[in-house]
């Protein structure tokens, strides 16, 4: 069962003495549940404004805790931060203020608590916090100094107290909130997507892994999985180090002078070492085959679970369909005999008379060609429309069709995997035989070596060291395998939990993505190519898009918007916000209305969208404003920000600005 989490709901922002906005030194904006349009020309501070929102919630954090290595080779934990001078470098010292230090104050709700957070803009620090009107007390410290403290040392400070309060109401850690706000709730001008981001793509955060391992499951389960993976990696590393030591010994033996070797008739120890190396390589190949087989079997189990869940939904949908069909037919055929529709269907599909049950092709043709007339007396039938039931019937039929397609797709994948399992079984048997033969040869050599007269001890110590290293290598391999198996078992449990939500998640995604692309869109949850775990991938017009490069720029951006909105809709408990910078910058005119519809649908929950926009003639903005039903307000940066000479003298710019503001008031 997915976790209940609460994300911030924006209420108000107050900016004081921030000279980037010289005409707004005491500026307040009340956010609405609807479109909050940050409107201005190039360089007027649109990005800075939305970063002030993020700063109010998170502080200057860009990423959660991570390990960093110091010059002493110690491992410490630090959060990744944005530049400490980001806001101060945008200030204009020539602008006069009332002397109070510049700050931003953000008011937002989390669950049923209202937070009022005040942060400095010259130094990155938190100045005050109120929760439900009650001040939270704690010592003052800059964020930079705070991050250098140990966890225990942080406790007296206001920053720590604030994070505690947020975690209490949000039901997630503050680090998780950093990820949610920066990676999901904010789509910046860098246009970084999260649908395809993973460790293979070089992304610092795998958002899918974060979300679906933590929020579809008990977070403690994910901690156990991560710990098992770390241990598996550690023991595997030790095992590989022992292999490297063994290879180093082998190189030393290879360099022994050939003439010196000839002094000893007994070269069996060298042959034993060479044979052990071959056994090690062959055993590693055997373990790889076993690992691939386990992965295939685990995937088959997951697919079968998905099919079982989908089949249960089919049964439920078929039941609903039958009920709707009965109600619909009784309304459509109101004036006829209660069994008329059953009779007609029997004639249509079985080509028999419903009374005597004998074949009657003429009657079947009559029903087929004259369905509006009584099949007995030819009188015109009175049909009454049942639009609401018809729509419900179509929706259920659509769910059935997509679910059947989903099941068939999974069955095809199972067939492919079962074929690979059969091939893998054959490879495993051949490799097992090869390893057995090598071990048999090794035992013969070891017996022969034990019968030989000691040869001076030059090679025997190497052999004994190789034996010791081999034992340690095998022990560490077994530990690594055990920890990997533990991690896999936990992952399978977690995947099963995600699987139960795949269809619901996909249906939400379809409702957004199809608005934009105008073709069938859905999500598949699968493992492709070199993926280590299952992931969501978009399926567009029947084609799975593994890489974002398979879509045009605007398509991948709005597929990613749809994915983010799906996440926020799925976990919806209270209204939250979504920030998008210049969403119309990549759109061609044919997609502008569709793009606006995606955002309008997200607002229905209700939610807030903060959109930054340059002043242009985009029909995207016009359509969004005209169809937002009055739920739109404007942060007018031309009124508060500094303008360049060109902008100040541009009648066209100001005319367009005033036109958009006027439209938003209607």
PyMOL commands that set and color helices and strands:
alter all, ss='L'
color gray80, all
select helices_A, chain A and resi 19-21+46-58+88-90+143-146+158-170+174-184+199-201+207-214+219-254+258-262+268-332+340-350+361-369+387-451+460-499+502-517+548-550+553-570+589-602+619-626+637-640+645-648+651-665
alter helices_A, ss='H'
color red, helices_A
select strands_A, chain A and resi 9-16+26-30+35-39+61-69+75-81+103-110+113-120+125-131+134-135+186-187+521-526+535-540+543-545+577-581+608-613+632-636
alter strands_A, ss='S'
color yellow, strands_A
deselect
rebuild
show_as cartoon
